[in-house]
Amino acid sequence: MWSRLALCVCLAGSVAAMCPDDPEVDLCEEAADETSHSIRNGAWIALFLPLASTRPSLATGLAMALAAGSVGVDAVTCGELKTFYKNEQCCGQPTLELSAPVPGTASCPYSFAKPACSNAEPQTPRDLTAGAVGQMTPKAATLTDDQANFLPLVNVHFHLGAEHKSEAYSDDTDSIAYDAASSGRRLASNPRPGFMCSKSSLNATQLAPYTFSYCKGDVQVGKSYEIHYVHSSAGTDNNPDAINADLLADGLGGAANGRGLLNPMVVVQGQIFQIVNGAADVDDMLHGWTVVGHDNSVMYPGSTTGQSHDNEVCSPYSITWHVDKDCHQVSPESFDMLCKQMKETYGMEDDLYPHGSRMLVDPMYVVKSEFVKPLA
C-alpha cells in the first residue's frame, strides 16, 4: 500500500528532495560530491524503495514506527544505514531477503489477520428464537443498557434484512435465494439479505413503491432492515461534557480504532424496522433505539458482523449486543429522514446504502443460551 511517493513523504520529513533514480547513490560507493544534504537524505530514503515493493510489511512497519514517533531522523544515522546496507550485501540486489531488521524499526506486535472461527471468541448474529442453542462460554462481560448509553454513539448503519433471527422476523426466503445464486461472492453493490418481517398481512396500498431521496441502494417498501446503533469508548465527542454526545461517521473505524484505541468497549444496539406505507412516523430514527422503545430485548456477548465474516473466517472483536426481538413498522418517509440526517448532519455517504447481512452463525461459535439474558 505504501507507494514510492508515500515513502518519500513519510521518511523525508521536511527535506524537499526527490527520490533518486539510482537507489545505490551514497549507499554503496562514496559519492563524488557530498555537498548536497538533500541528496544524501534522498539516498537514505531510497534505501527503502526496493523494500516497499518486495517487503511491504517491512516498509509499512517502518512507516508506522515513524508515524508513532519511535523512529526519527536523529534515531538512526545515514552512516549506520549505509553500513547495514553493505553488510546485508544489498548492493545491486534489490530483491535480496534481509537477514536482520532495518535499524530503528520494530515489528508490529499485533496481528490484524481475522481469526479462524475455531480460534475466535463468540460471534454474532445469533438465533434468538425460543430453543436456539449455542456452545461457547464467553470471556468478555456483557454491558447493560445504562452502560451502553454512557458510551458515545459513533455510527449508525443498517443491514438489508435482519442479521439476527427471532419469531417476529424469520422469513429467510430472500437469503436462501441469494446464497444459492451468489456462490460465496461478497459484493457491496449486491448485499446479502437477512431475515425479513412477514408481509402476509400487508395490502397493496401498504406495499406501494416509494421514491427515496436520501437512502441509496436496495431500500424498498415492504423490506426489513436491521439498524445498528454503535456505541464505543473510542468515540470522539462533539461535546466532552455531555455523556451521550456523538460524532457520527461512516464505517466502524471510529468504533474499533478511534483515537488509536485498539481495545475499546463497544456496544451495538440492533433494532429491526419494516418499511410500510401508512405506518408510524418516527421523527428521530437516528436515535431510534431510545425513541421507538425496546421492551422486548436481549443482551449477549458477540462480535462484529457483516458479509466479510462467515462460519470459517470470524470477527476478532468482542462486542456486547442488545437486540430488540420485535419487528417495528415505520413509514418510508421516516426511514428516508434517517438517511437525510446521516447525510446532512454528519456528512455520511457510505452508510446510506444497506450493508449485507452475515449468515446466521453456527451454534458452535455463539454463546450458550444461558448467556442470552433479558436486557437490563
N, C-alpha and C positions, 0 to 999 in steps of 0.2 A: 504493500500500500504506500510505502514511502518512495516517492519519486526522487529523481536526481535533484530537481529544483527544491523539493521539500527538505531534503537533507542539507542542501546548501544553506537554505534559510535558517534551518534549525541549528546547524552547527557553526555557521559563520558569525552569528551574533550581530555585532554592529559593523563587521567588516564587509564592505561593499565590493567583494571580489567575485569574479565569475569562476565557476569550476573549470579548471584547465582541461583541455582535451587529452593531455598525456598524464595519466594517473601516476607515472613514475617520477614526475618532476619533483625535485627536492626531497625524494624519499630514497632512491637507490643510488643516485650519483650526486656528487657535490655540484650545486648549481654554480654556473659561471658568474652569474650576477645575483647576489643575495641582498640587494639594496631595497627590494620591494617587500615590505612586511605583508602587504595584502596578498602577494603571490605565494609567500610561504604559508599563510593561513589557508589560501585556496588549495594548495597542495595537501595540507593536512586534512582538509575536508575530503579531497579526492581519494584519500586512503580508503574511505568507507563506501565509495561509489560502487566498486565491484561487489561489495558485500550486500548492497541494497538489492541487487538482483539475484545473487546466488545464495545469500543468507539473510532473508527478510526478517527472521526472528531476531538476529543479532542487531541488524540496523534498527529495528523497532525498539529493541531493548535499550540501545544507546540513546535513541531519541527520547524514550520515556525517562531514562535516568537524567538526561539534560533538562527535560521539562520539569522534573521533580526537584532540580537544583542540586542533585547529588554529584553531578559532574559539571565542571565549568572549564573555561579557558585556562585557568590557573591550576586546575587539578592535575592535568597531565601535560607535560611539555611536548613540543614538536620533536625534540630530540629523543624523548622516550618512545614516542610513536614511531619515529624513524628506526630506532633500534629494534623495536618489536617487529616492524615490517620486515626488516632484513633477517632477523633471527628466525622468523617464520618462513623465510625463503619465498616471499611473495613476489619478488621482482620478476615480472614477465609471466606470472602465474595467477591471473585474476580469478580463476575458478578453484584454486587450491583450498582445501579444507583447513581451517586453523586448528592448531593443536592446543591452544590456550585462549582464554578470554582476552579481548582487547583491553588494555589498561584503562582503568577508570570506569568500566562497565560492570554491571552485575545482572545476573539472570533474574527475570521476574519471578517472585516467589509464588505467584498464583497461576493456576491452570484455568483457562476460561473455556475449555472444551466441555460441552454438555455431557453429563454422565450417562452411562447405560442405566436403564431403569432398575437393573439388579443392584446398582450401587447408590441409587438416589434415595432421598428422603420421600415421604408420602406425597403423592401427586394429586392434581386437580384437572378435570372435573370428576366428581364422584356421583354415583347413582344415589339419589336421595329418596327414592320410593321406599315404602314400607317393606322390610325384609331384606333390603340390599345389604351385602356384606363387604367387608374389607379384611385384609390380612396383616396390615402394618401397625406397629406401635410407634407413635411419633416421639421425637426427641424435643421438638420445639413446643413451647407453651402456646395456648390459644388466647388471644387478646379479646376482651369484652367489647361491647358496644361503646361504652364510655371511653375506653382506652383507644378505640379506633377513631372516634370523633375528636380525640385530643391531638391526633396526628394531622398535619396539613394535607389537604386534598391536592394531589399533584397531577392527576389525569382522570379524564372521563372518556371512555370509548365504548363502543357497542359491537357485539358479535351477531352475525346472521344466525338466528335461531339461538336457543338456549344451549350452553355447553353442559350445564347440569341437566338432570332429569328428575322430574317429580310427577306426582299424579296429575297436576294441573298442566304440565307441558311435557308430553311424552310421545308426540307424533314424530316418528323418525322416517317418514316416507321420503322426504327430500334427501335426507342423509344417506339412506340406502341407495337411492338412485345415483347420487353424486359419487359415492365410494365405488360403485360398480363401473362407472364411466371414467373415473379420473386416473386409475392405475397409479395412485400414490402421488400424483402431481400436486404441488402446493403453489398455486399462483394467486398473488394478491388481487389480480383482476377477476379471479374466479373463486371466491371464498367458499369454503366448505360450510354447508348449512348444518345447524344443530337441531335440537328438538323444537317443535312448534306447538303452540296452543291450538286447540281444536277450532276449526272453522265451521263445524257441522251446524251450529245454531245461528250462524250469520246469514242475513239475506242479501240480495243483490245490491240494495242501496248501501248497506254497511260495507260491502266489498267493492264499491265503485272506485275506479282508479283516481289517484290524486297526483298532481304535479308538484313535486318537492322543489323548493327554490334553493335550499341550502344543503340538505342531506344528499350525498352522492352515491352512485353505485346501486346495488341491489337493495333499495329501501322501497317497500311496496305495502299498500293496504292489504291487510289480511295476514301478513307475515309477522313473526315474532322476533324479538331482539333482546339479548341479554346485555344490559348496560352494566358496566363495571365502574364503580366509583373507587378510585385507587388512593389510599392514604399512605404516607410514608414519612418516617423521621428524617429522610434525606431531602425532603421538600424545602423550597425556599419561599418564605412567607412574603406576601405583599406588605403586611404589617406585622412585625415581630411581636407586637404587644397583644395581638389577637390570636388566641389559640387556634381557631378554625380558619385563619386567613389562608388563602390559597393563591397559587400562581400556576394555573394550568398550562400544560404544553402537550404537543403531540408525543405519542410514544411513551414507553416505560423507562427511558433512560434516567429521568429525574427520580423515579421511584427506586430503582436499583443501584444507581450510581450518582445520584445528585450530590453536588458539592464534594465529589470524590469518595463518598462513603460506600464501601463495598458490603457492609453488613447491616443495613438499616432494618428497622422494624417496619413491616408492610402489612396493611390490612386491605383486602378488596371486598367491597360490598356489591353483591350481584343481585340485580332485580330484573325481572322479565316483563316486557311490555309487548302487547299485541296491538298493532295499528288498526283501528276500526273507525269508520266514518260515524259521527254522532256520539262517539264515546266521550268520556270525561276530558275536559280541558285542564291541563296542568301548566301553571304559569312558569314554574321553575323546575323543569326536569333535570337541569344541571345539578341540582341537589335533591333529586327525586327520592332517594333513599329516606330522607327525613321529611320530605314534603308529602309523598304519597302514603307513607306508612309501611311498616314491615312486621306486623304482629306474628305472622306465621313463618318465622325464620329460624335457621340453624347456624351454628358456628362449628368450624372444624379446621385442623391444620392441613395445609396442602402446598401448592406450588403455583407458579405462573402457568398460563395455558397457551392457546393458540395453535395454529397448524404446524408450527415448527417442531412440535413435540407429538409423540405417539406412545405406543406401548413398547418401544425399543429404545428410543432416544428420549430422555426425560429432562425436565427442568432442574437447574441447580439451586433454585431459590426455595426457601422455606417461608411460607406466607400464611397468615390467618385469613380464613374465608368466612364471610357472613352471607348467606344466600336466602333470599325470600322464595318460599316454595309456592307462592301464589302467582297466577298469571293476571297482570293488570292490563285492562284495555284502556287505550289512550287515543285521542284524536290525532289525525295526521298533522293538523296544524300545530299541536303541541310538540310532536316529535320533530317537526321542521324547526320549531322555535329553539329546541335544544341545539340543533346544528347551527342555527343563527347565533346563539350565544357563544358557542365554541369558536366560531369564526370571527365574529365582530368584537367580542370582548377579550378573547385570548389569542387571536391570530392563528387558531388551529386550522389545519388544512387536511393532513393525512387521516386524522381520525373522524373526518366527516363521512368516510366510507366504512361500511361494516367489515369487521375482521372475520376471518374464517374461524370455525369452531373446532376445537380439538375433539378427537374421538373420545367417547367415554372411556376412562382409564380402566384397565383390567383390575379386578378386585385384588390381585396380588400386590398392586402398587398404590393402594389407597388405604386410609386408616380404617381400623375396625369400627363397627357401628357404635361401640361404646364411647368413641371419641367424637361422634357427631351429636352435639348437645343443643337443646333449645337456646336461642340467643339470650344472653344475659347482659 
